[in-house]
Amino acid sequence: MKILIDAHKIGEKHEGTSTHLIGLYRALMGLKPDWVFVFVGPFKAAMQEAFGTGDNCQYITLSTPNKFRRLLWDLPQLMRR
């Protein structure tokens, strides 16, 4: 199974939200090592540092300043690929 994850908060600034999300996604990756996780966000290096570069991780850099465009257009377009 392939999972697309909106990771726009990862790498912004280190706060509770990103720490919590990193912990949740790492736990899910440990439970489902056969799934492919596609992380989408503006900071590819930060996402790679948080989740690693394993075979089950893919990264897409997406810097959309408008959150509505990201949620209503960009992410749905990526899901169709």
Gaussian input, Z-matrix of N, CA and C with variables (Angstrom, degrees):
# hf/3-21g

backbone

0 1
 N
 C     1     B1
 C     2     B2     1     A1
 N     3     B3     2     A2     1     D1
 C     4     B4     3     A3     2     D2
 C     5     B5     4     A4     3     D3
 N     6     B6     5     A5     4     D4
 C     7     B7     6     A6     5     D5
 C     8     B8     7     A7     6     D6
 N     9     B9     8     A8     7     D7
 C    10    B10     9     A9     8     D8
 C    11    B11    10    A10     9     D9
 N    12    B12    11    A11    10    D10
 C    13    B13    12    A12    11    D11
 C    14    B14    13    A13    12    D12
 N    15    B15    14    A14    13    D13
 C    16    B16    15    A15    14    D14
 C    17    B17    16    A16    15    D15
 N    18    B18    17    A17    16    D16
 C    19    B19    18    A18    17    D17
 C    20    B20    19    A19    18    D18
 N    21    B21    20    A20    19    D19
 C    22    B22    21    A21    20    D20
 C    23    B23    22    A22    21    D21
 N    24    B24    23    A23    22    D22
 C    25    B25    24    A24    23    D23
 C    26    B26    25    A25    24    D24
 N    27    B27    26    A26    25    D25
 C    28    B28    27    A27    26    D26
 C    29    B29    28    A28    27    D27
 N    30    B30    29    A29    28    D28
 C    31    B31    30    A30    29    D29
 C    32    B32    31    A31    30    D30
 N    33    B33    32    A32    31    D31
 C    34    B34    33    A33    32    D32
 C    35    B35    34    A34    33    D33
 N    36    B36    35    A35    34    D34
 C    37    B37    36    A36    35    D35
 C    38    B38    37    A37    36    D36
 N    39    B39    38    A38    37    D37
 C    40    B40    39    A39    38    D38
 C    41    B41    40    A40    39    D39
 N    42    B42    41    A41    40    D40
 C    43    B43    42    A42    41    D41
 C    44    B44    43    A43    42    D42
 N    45    B45    44    A44    43    D43
 C    46    B46    45    A45    44    D44
 C    47    B47    46    A46    45    D45
 N    48    B48    47    A47    46    D46
 C    49    B49    48    A48    47    D47
 C    50    B50    49    A49    48    D48
 N    51    B51    50    A50    49    D49
 C    52    B52    51    A51    50    D50
 C    53    B53    52    A52    51    D51
 N    54    B54    53    A53    52    D52
 C    55    B55    54    A54    53    D53
 C    56    B56    55    A55    54    D54
 N    57    B57    56    A56    55    D55
 C    58    B58    57    A57    56    D56
 C    59    B59    58    A58    57    D57
 N    60    B60    59    A59    58    D58
 C    61    B61    60    A60    59    D59
 C    62    B62    61    A61    60    D60
 N    63    B63    62    A62    61    D61
 C    64    B64    63    A63    62    D62
 C    65    B65    64    A64    63    D63
 N    66    B66    65    A65    64    D64
 C    67    B67    66    A66    65    D65
 C    68    B68    67    A67    66    D66
 N    69    B69    68    A68    67    D67
 C    70    B70    69    A69    68    D68
 C    71    B71    70    A70    69    D69
 N    72    B72    71    A71    70    D70
 C    73    B73    72    A72    71    D71
 C    74    B74    73    A73    72    D72
 N    75    B75    74    A74    73    D73
 C    76    B76    75    A75    74    D74
 C    77    B77    76    A76    75    D75
 N    78    B78    77    A77    76    D76
 C    79    B79    78    A78    77    D77
 C    80    B80    79    A79    78    D78
 N    81    B81    80    A80    79    D79
 C    82    B82    81    A81    80    D80
 C    83    B83    82    A82    81    D81
 N    84    B84    83    A83    82    D82
 C    85    B85    84    A84    83    D83
 C    86    B86    85    A85    84    D84
 N    87    B87    86    A86    85    D85
 C    88    B88    87    A87    86    D86
 C    89    B89    88    A88    87    D87
 N    90    B90    89    A89    88    D88
 C    91    B91    90    A90    89    D89
 C    92    B92    91    A91    90    D90
 N    93    B93    92    A92    91    D91
 C    94    B94    93    A93    92    D92
 C    95    B95    94    A94    93    D93
 N    96    B96    95    A95    94    D94
 C    97    B97    96    A96    95    D95
 C    98    B98    97    A97    96    D96
 N    99    B99    98    A98    97    D97
 C   100   B100    99    A99    98    D98
 C   101   B101   100   A100    99    D99
 N   102   B102   101   A101   100   D100
 C   103   B103   102   A102   101   D101
 C   104   B104   103   A103   102   D102
 N   105   B105   104   A104   103   D103
 C   106   B106   105   A105   104   D104
 C   107   B107   106   A106   105   D105
 N   108   B108   107   A107   106   D106
 C   109   B109   108   A108   107   D107
 C   110   B110   109   A109   108   D108
 N   111   B111   110   A110   109   D109
 C   112   B112   111   A111   110   D110
 C   113   B113   112   A112   111   D111
 N   114   B114   113   A113   112   D112
 C   115   B115   114   A114   113   D113
 C   116   B116   115   A115   114   D114
 N   117   B117   116   A116   115   D115
 C   118   B118   117   A117   116   D116
 C   119   B119   118   A118   117   D117
 N   120   B120   119   A119   118   D118
 C   121   B121   120   A120   119   D119
 C   122   B122   121   A121   120   D120
 N   123   B123   122   A122   121   D121
 C   124   B124   123   A123   122   D122
 C   125   B125   124   A124   123   D123
 N   126   B126   125   A125   124   D124
 C   127   B127   126   A126   125   D125
 C   128   B128   127   A127   126   D126
 N   129   B129   128   A128   127   D127
 C   130   B130   129   A129   128   D128
 C   131   B131   130   A130   129   D129
 N   132   B132   131   A131   130   D130
 C   133   B133   132   A132   131   D131
 C   134   B134   133   A133   132   D132
 N   135   B135   134   A134   133   D133
 C   136   B136   135   A135   134   D134
 C   137   B137   136   A136   135   D135
 N   138   B138   137   A137   136   D136
 C   139   B139   138   A138   137   D137
 C   140   B140   139   A139   138   D138
 N   141   B141   140   A140   139   D139
 C   142   B142   141   A141   140   D140
 C   143   B143   142   A142   141   D141
 N   144   B144   143   A143   142   D142
 C   145   B145   144   A144   143   D143
 C   146   B146   145   A145   144   D144
 N   147   B147   146   A146   145   D145
 C   148   B148   147   A147   146   D146
 C   149   B149   148   A148   147   D147
 N   150   B150   149   A149   148   D148
 C   151   B151   150   A150   149   D149
 C   152   B152   151   A151   150   D150
 N   153   B153   152   A152   151   D151
 C   154   B154   153   A153   152   D152
 C   155   B155   154   A154   153   D153
 N   156   B156   155   A155   154   D154
 C   157   B157   156   A156   155   D155
 C   158   B158   157   A157   156   D156
 N   159   B159   158   A158   157   D157
 C   160   B160   159   A159   158   D158
 C   161   B161   160   A160   159   D159
 N   162   B162   161   A161   160   D160
 C   163   B163   162   A162   161   D161
 C   164   B164   163   A163   162   D162
 N   165   B165   164   A164   163   D163
 C   166   B166   165   A165   164   D164
 C   167   B167   166   A166   165   D165
 N   168   B168   167   A167   166   D166
 C   169   B169   168   A168   167   D167
 C   170   B170   169   A169   168   D168
 N   171   B171   170   A170   169   D169
 C   172   B172   171   A171   170   D170
 C   173   B173   172   A172   171   D171
 N   174   B174   173   A173   172   D172
 C   175   B175   174   A174   173   D173
 C   176   B176   175   A175   174   D174
 N   177   B177   176   A176   175   D175
 C   178   B178   177   A177   176   D176
 C   179   B179   178   A178   177   D177
 N   180   B180   179   A179   178   D178
 C   181   B181   180   A180   179   D179
 C   182   B182   181   A181   180   D180
 N   183   B183   182   A182   181   D181
 C   184   B184   183   A183   182   D182
 C   185   B185   184   A184   183   D183
 N   186   B186   185   A185   184   D184
 C   187   B187   186   A186   185   D185
 C   188   B188   187   A187   186   D186
 N   189   B189   188   A188   187   D187
 C   190   B190   189   A189   188   D188
 C   191   B191   190   A190   189   D189
 N   192   B192   191   A191   190   D190
 C   193   B193   192   A192   191   D191
 C   194   B194   193   A193   192   D192
 N   195   B195   194   A194   193   D193
 C   196   B196   195   A195   194   D194
 C   197   B197   196   A196   195   D195
 N   198   B198   197   A197   196   D196
 C   199   B199   198   A198   197   D197
 C   200   B200   199   A199   198   D198
 N   201   B201   200   A200   199   D199
 C   202   B202   201   A201   200   D200
 C   203   B203   202   A202   201   D201
 N   204   B204   203   A203   202   D202
 C   205   B205   204   A204   203   D203
 C   206   B206   205   A205   204   D204
 N   207   B207   206   A206   205   D205
 C   208   B208   207   A207   206   D206
 C   209   B209   208   A208   207   D207
 N   210   B210   209   A209   208   D208
 C   211   B211   210   A210   209   D209
 C   212   B212   211   A211   210   D210
 N   213   B213   212   A212   211   D211
 C   214   B214   213   A213   212   D212
 C   215   B215   214   A214   213   D213
 N   216   B216   215   A215   214   D214
 C   217   B217   216   A216   215   D215
 C   218   B218   217   A217   216   D216
 N   219   B219   218   A218   217   D217
 C   220   B220   219   A219   218   D218
 C   221   B221   220   A220   219   D219
 N   222   B222   221   A221   220   D220
 C   223   B223   222   A222   221   D221
 C   224   B224   223   A223   222   D222
 N   225   B225   224   A224   223   D223
 C   226   B226   225   A225   224   D224
 C   227   B227   226   A226   225   D225
 N   228   B228   227   A227   226   D226
 C   229   B229   228   A228   227   D227
 C   230   B230   229   A229   228   D228
 N   231   B231   230   A230   229   D229
 C   232   B232   231   A231   230   D230
 C   233   B233   232   A232   231   D231
 N   234   B234   233   A233   232   D232
 C   235   B235   234   A234   233   D233
 C   236   B236   235   A235   234   D234
 N   237   B237   236   A236   235   D235
 C   238   B238   237   A237   236   D236
 C   239   B239   238   A238   237   D237
 N   240   B240   239   A239   238   D238
 C   241   B241   240   A240   239   D239
 C   242   B242   241   A241   240   D240

   B1=1.4378
   B2=1.5262
   B3=1.2974
   B4=1.4593
   B5=1.5307
   B6=1.3361
   B7=1.4586
   B8=1.5274
   B9=1.3384
   B10=1.4634
   B11=1.5269
   B12=1.3317
   B13=1.4651
   B14=1.5227
   B15=1.3212
   B16=1.4606
   B17=1.5286
   B18=1.3086
   B19=1.4642
   B20=1.5317
   B21=1.3273
   B22=1.4627
   B23=1.5271
   B24=1.3027
   B25=1.4674
   B26=1.5318
   B27=1.3264
   B28=1.4645
   B29=1.5272
   B30=1.3188
   B31=1.4542
   B32=1.5118
   B33=1.3267
   B34=1.4680
   B35=1.5208
   B36=1.2738
   B37=1.4559
   B38=1.5169
   B39=1.3000
   B40=1.4596
   B41=1.5166
   B42=1.2963
   B43=1.4592
   B44=1.5174
   B45=1.2919
   B46=1.4566
   B47=1.5132
   B48=1.3249
   B49=1.4629
   B50=1.5170
   B51=1.3286
   B52=1.4688
   B53=1.5263
   B54=1.3110
   B55=1.4641
   B56=1.5302
   B57=1.3135
   B58=1.4645
   B59=1.5362
   B60=1.3280
   B61=1.4697
   B62=1.5234
   B63=1.3148
   B64=1.4685
   B65=1.5251
   B66=1.3286
   B67=1.4646
   B68=1.5219
   B69=1.3190
   B70=1.4702
   B71=1.5266
   B72=1.3290
   B73=1.4690
   B74=1.5195
   B75=1.3311
   B76=1.4675
   B77=1.5273
   B78=1.3274
   B79=1.4662
   B80=1.5268
   B81=1.3270
   B82=1.4558
   B83=1.5303
   B84=1.3297
   B85=1.4702
   B86=1.5232
   B87=1.3308
   B88=1.4615
   B89=1.5246
   B90=1.3280
   B91=1.4678
   B92=1.5304
   B93=1.3045
   B94=1.4690
   B95=1.5229
   B96=1.3250
   B97=1.4680
   B98=1.5280
   B99=1.3280
   B100=1.4617
   B101=1.5372
   B102=1.3217
   B103=1.4556
   B104=1.5299
   B105=1.3095
   B106=1.4692
   B107=1.5216
   B108=1.3153
   B109=1.4580
   B110=1.5246
   B111=1.3194
   B112=1.4608
   B113=1.5243
   B114=1.3319
   B115=1.4579
   B116=1.5221
   B117=1.3306
   B118=1.4585
   B119=1.5200
   B120=1.3267
   B121=1.4644
   B122=1.5139
   B123=1.3180
   B124=1.4624
   B125=1.5327
   B126=1.3309
   B127=1.4649
   B128=1.5295
   B129=1.3236
   B130=1.4686
   B131=1.5319
   B132=1.3200
   B133=1.4670
   B134=1.5295
   B135=1.3164
   B136=1.4646
   B137=1.5302
   B138=1.3402
   B139=1.4633
   B140=1.5237
   B141=1.3378
   B142=1.4617
   B143=1.5159
   B144=1.3208
   B145=1.4622
   B146=1.5277
   B147=1.3164
   B148=1.4666
   B149=1.5220
   B150=1.3482
   B151=1.4685
   B152=1.5223
   B153=1.3053
   B154=1.4557
   B155=1.5166
   B156=1.3214
   B157=1.4622
   B158=1.5204
   B159=1.3212
   B160=1.4630
   B161=1.5165
   B162=1.3119
   B163=1.4627
   B164=1.5277
   B165=1.3237
   B166=1.4664
   B167=1.5326
   B168=1.3404
   B169=1.4653
   B170=1.5202
   B171=1.3069
   B172=1.4622
   B173=1.5221
   B174=1.3370
   B175=1.4538
   B176=1.5233
   B177=1.3235
   B178=1.4597
   B179=1.5225
   B180=1.3224
   B181=1.4570
   B182=1.5211
   B183=1.3103
   B184=1.4618
   B185=1.5216
   B186=1.3194
   B187=1.4608
   B188=1.5198
   B189=1.2923
   B190=1.4550
   B191=1.5214
   B192=1.3258
   B193=1.4664
   B194=1.5314
   B195=1.3178
   B196=1.4551
   B197=1.5238
   B198=1.3283
   B199=1.4675
   B200=1.5254
   B201=1.3201
   B202=1.4601
   B203=1.5236
   B204=1.3250
   B205=1.4592
   B206=1.5248
   B207=1.3422
   B208=1.4674
   B209=1.5271
   B210=1.3283
   B211=1.4610
   B212=1.5237
   B213=1.3113
   B214=1.4676
   B215=1.5238
   B216=1.3375
   B217=1.4607
   B218=1.5348
   B219=1.3354
   B220=1.4705
   B221=1.5274
   B222=1.3181
   B223=1.4705
   B224=1.5296
   B225=1.3418
   B226=1.4741
   B227=1.5305
   B228=1.3352
   B229=1.4613
   B230=1.5325
   B231=1.3245
   B232=1.4690
   B233=1.5240
   B234=1.3172
   B235=1.4755
   B236=1.5284
   B237=1.3044
   B238=1.4733
   B239=1.5287
   B240=1.3169
   B241=1.4711
   B242=1.5051
   A1=108.54
   A2=116.13
   A3=122.41
   A4=108.55
   A5=116.20
   A6=122.84
   A7=109.34
   A8=117.22
   A9=122.27
   A10=108.21
   A11=116.05
   A12=120.99
   A13=109.43
   A14=116.11
   A15=122.45
   A16=107.46
   A17=116.01
   A18=121.48
   A19=111.55
   A20=116.77
   A21=119.66
   A22=112.67
   A23=118.53
   A24=121.34
   A25=112.98
   A26=117.19
   A27=120.58
   A28=109.19
   A29=116.50
   A30=121.68
   A31=114.69
   A32=118.51
   A33=119.74
   A34=110.10
   A35=116.22
   A36=123.44
   A37=105.82
   A38=115.23
   A39=118.76
   A40=109.39
   A41=114.75
   A42=120.44
   A43=108.76
   A44=117.17
   A45=121.71
   A46=114.20
   A47=117.23
   A48=120.53
   A49=111.45
   A50=116.68
   A51=119.27
   A52=111.22
   A53=118.26
   A54=121.55
   A55=110.54
   A56=116.56
   A57=121.42
   A58=110.59
   A59=116.92
   A60=120.60
   A61=111.78
   A62=117.04
   A63=120.52
   A64=109.90
   A65=116.76
   A66=120.63
   A67=112.78
   A68=116.57
   A69=120.15
   A70=111.72
   A71=116.70
   A72=119.50
   A73=111.79
   A74=118.03
   A75=120.11
   A76=110.98
   A77=116.42
   A78=120.36
   A79=110.51
   A80=117.08
   A81=121.03
   A82=110.97
   A83=116.40
   A84=120.01
   A85=110.98
   A86=116.68
   A87=120.41
   A88=112.70
   A89=115.66
   A90=120.47
   A91=112.21
   A92=117.13
   A93=122.11
   A94=111.23
   A95=118.26
   A96=120.42
   A97=113.54
   A98=118.00
   A99=120.26
   A100=112.02
   A101=118.21
   A102=121.67
   A103=109.79
   A104=117.16
   A105=122.69
   A106=107.30
   A107=116.56
   A108=122.82
   A109=108.59
   A110=116.28
   A111=122.17
   A112=107.16
   A113=116.00
   A114=121.94
   A115=109.09
   A116=116.07
   A117=122.07
   A118=108.54
   A119=116.95
   A120=120.40
   A121=111.16
   A122=116.93
   A123=120.58
   A124=114.97
   A125=118.09
   A126=120.75
   A127=110.50
   A128=116.25
   A129=121.41
   A130=111.79
   A131=117.51
   A132=120.28
   A133=111.15
   A134=117.25
   A135=121.01
   A136=111.22
   A137=116.33
   A138=119.60
   A139=110.47
   A140=116.91
   A141=120.43
   A142=111.19
   A143=116.82
   A144=120.38
   A145=110.81
   A146=116.39
   A147=120.58
   A148=112.81
   A149=116.99
   A150=120.25
   A151=114.90
   A152=118.02
   A153=121.06
   A154=113.13
   A155=114.36
   A156=120.65
   A157=110.93
   A158=115.39
   A159=119.90
   A160=112.75
   A161=115.07
   A162=121.18
   A163=112.25
   A164=117.23
   A165=119.46
   A166=112.96
   A167=117.39
   A168=121.79
   A169=110.73
   A170=115.31
   A171=122.05
   A172=107.39
   A173=116.20
   A174=120.81
   A175=109.99
   A176=115.23
   A177=121.64
   A178=107.00
   A179=116.06
   A180=120.79
   A181=108.74
   A182=115.69
   A183=121.71
   A184=108.17
   A185=116.38
   A186=121.56
   A187=109.03
   A188=115.93
   A189=121.65
   A190=107.94
   A191=117.95
   A192=119.14
   A193=113.33
   A194=117.25
   A195=121.06
   A196=109.82
   A197=116.91
   A198=120.53
   A199=112.36
   A200=117.39
   A201=119.86
   A202=111.02
   A203=116.29
   A204=119.34
   A205=110.27
   A206=116.60
   A207=120.73
   A208=110.67
   A209=115.91
   A210=120.22
   A211=113.82
   A212=116.98
   A213=120.30
   A214=114.58
   A215=117.42
   A216=119.25
   A217=112.62
   A218=116.57
   A219=120.16
   A220=113.32
   A221=117.73
   A222=119.68
   A223=112.21
   A224=119.84
   A225=118.31
   A226=113.20
   A227=117.16
   A228=120.00
   A229=111.00
   A230=116.45
   A231=120.20
   A232=111.72
   A233=117.30
   A234=120.58
   A235=111.47
   A236=116.49
   A237=119.97
   A238=113.08
   A239=117.34
   A240=120.67
   A241=111.28
   D1=143.54
   D2=179.29
   D3=-112.91
   D4=128.29
   D5=-176.87
   D6=-117.53
   D7=126.36
   D8=175.21
   D9=-95.27
   D10=128.08
   D11=-176.89
   D12=-122.69
   D13=124.48
   D14=175.01
   D15=-76.33
   D16=102.63
   D17=-175.33
   D18=-108.84
   D19=36.87
   D20=-175.78
   D21=-67.25
   D22=-18.83
   D23=178.78
   D24=-82.50
   D25=-18.93
   D26=-176.39
   D27=-74.90
   D28=117.90
   D29=177.79
   D30=100.13
   D31=-7.62
   D32=178.57
   D33=-64.17
   D34=-72.07
   D35=171.19
   D36=-150.12
   D37=149.71
   D38=-173.85
   D39=-76.86
   D40=105.78
   D41=179.35
   D42=-136.06
   D43=179.24
   D44=-176.15
   D45=-60.87
   D46=-36.42
   D47=-178.52
   D48=-61.19
   D49=-51.18
   D50=-178.14
   D51=-66.74
   D52=-38.46
   D53=178.37
   D54=-61.67
   D55=-43.56
   D56=179.80
   D57=-64.79
   D58=-45.90
   D59=-179.94
   D60=-63.70
   D61=-41.39
   D62=178.19
   D63=-59.69
   D64=-44.49
   D65=178.60
   D66=-62.12
   D67=-42.67
   D68=178.81
   D69=-64.21
   D70=-47.37
   D71=-177.97
   D72=-67.68
   D73=-37.34
   D74=176.23
   D75=-62.45
   D76=-41.75
   D77=178.90
   D78=-63.36
   D79=-43.38
   D80=178.54
   D81=-64.10
   D82=-39.84
   D83=178.15
   D84=-63.22
   D85=-34.96
   D86=177.49
   D87=-69.90
   D88=-34.62
   D89=179.78
   D90=-76.86
   D91=-29.34
   D92=-175.97
   D93=-127.74
   D94=67.86
   D95=-177.58
   D96=-67.74
   D97=-14.83
   D98=179.73
   D99=-89.01
   D100=-6.45
   D101=176.34
   D102=-83.57
   D103=154.53
   D104=175.33
   D105=-105.63
   D106=125.73
   D107=-178.69
   D108=-105.72
   D109=120.45
   D110=179.85
   D111=-107.66
   D112=108.33
   D113=-178.85
   D114=-94.36
   D115=130.97
   D116=-178.34
   D117=-120.36
   D118=124.17
   D119=179.29
   D120=-174.57
   D121=174.54
   D122=-175.98
   D123=-81.25
   D124=-14.48
   D125=-173.89
   D126=-120.13
   D127=84.61
   D128=-175.45
   D129=-60.42
   D130=-43.66
   D131=-178.51
   D132=-62.07
   D133=-40.06
   D134=178.78
   D135=-66.49
   D136=-38.68
   D137=177.91
   D138=-66.16
   D139=-41.92
   D140=179.10
   D141=-65.01
   D142=-37.62
   D143=178.08
   D144=-66.27
   D145=-38.46
   D146=-177.78
   D147=-73.64
   D148=-37.86
   D149=-170.83
   D150=-117.65
   D151=-4.25
   D152=176.47
   D153=85.93
   D154=-177.67
   D155=-177.37
   D156=-124.04
   D157=35.44
   D158=-179.44
   D159=-69.97
   D160=172.47
   D161=-179.23
   D162=-64.05
   D163=-23.05
   D164=-177.43
   D165=-95.09
   D166=13.27
   D167=178.99
   D168=-120.80
   D169=132.87
   D170=173.25
   D171=-130.28
   D172=152.25
   D173=-176.16
   D174=-132.44
   D175=134.81
   D176=175.85
   D177=-125.33
   D178=124.55
   D179=177.54
   D180=-83.25
   D181=125.51
   D182=179.75
   D183=-141.43
   D184=113.38
   D185=179.02
   D186=-114.20
   D187=88.64
   D188=178.28
   D189=-109.45
   D190=115.80
   D191=-178.02
   D192=-69.78
   D193=-20.37
   D194=-177.31
   D195=-100.51
   D196=116.42
   D197=-176.79
   D198=-65.69
   D199=-31.18
   D200=179.31
   D201=-68.75
   D202=-39.37
   D203=176.92
   D204=-64.41
   D205=-42.79
   D206=179.80
   D207=-59.69
   D208=-47.37
   D209=-175.58
   D210=-75.64
   D211=-36.14
   D212=-173.97
   D213=-96.64
   D214=-20.20
   D215=-177.05
   D216=-123.66
   D217=-58.80
   D218=-171.87
   D219=-63.68
   D220=-50.85
   D221=-178.72
   D222=-64.89
   D223=-44.26
   D224=175.70
   D225=-59.69
   D226=-35.85
   D227=177.37
   D228=-64.74
   D229=-41.04
   D230=177.97
   D231=-65.81
   D232=-34.98
   D233=-179.99
   D234=-67.25
   D235=-26.41
   D236=-179.07
   D237=-77.50
   D238=-13.52
   D239=-179.00
   D240=-68.48

